[in-house]
Amino acid sequence: MIAGKSGIELALEILHDDTLSSEYRPCMNRSTEYWCGWALAYFQWYTNLSFSRINRLISITEVLAFYSPYLEMHISHFCDRMIELYNIRKGFTNLKRIRLDAGLSQGVLAEIAGIPVRTIQQYEQKQKNINAAKAETVIKLAKALNCDAEDLMEL
């Protein structure tokens, strides 16, 4: 009897119906890649980090390697491990990482951006909070580094 059943009850009934041909039965096995995409999407939502930020520090290959130990665990365990790995690898402030990626010294960046070297040092050493900096300062740094001002912010 089908009348009055919820969608979940109907789906379960179909899954357990042995009279259906195998070509019509839904596949419940998910590939490693499917799980990886789902877990990364959840992690992005959970942390509000962009995929590009995550991928800079944790490769897709590494995330795929998490499939076996984390598949059967609650997603929060995967997120905890990803946050731990992200924070360990981050090490540098976003400003320092982007500056180094651009191949610039603090002095050259200071000259291009028109900001004192000491200010850049303070942001990179977390003596000053770049999130509390004047918008003008962050915009100057972002233009000099050819990135978005948002990329310089610390989470």
Order of alpha helices (4+ residues) and beta strands (2+ residues): alpha-alpha-alpha-alpha-alpha-alpha-alpha-alpha-alpha-alpha-alpha
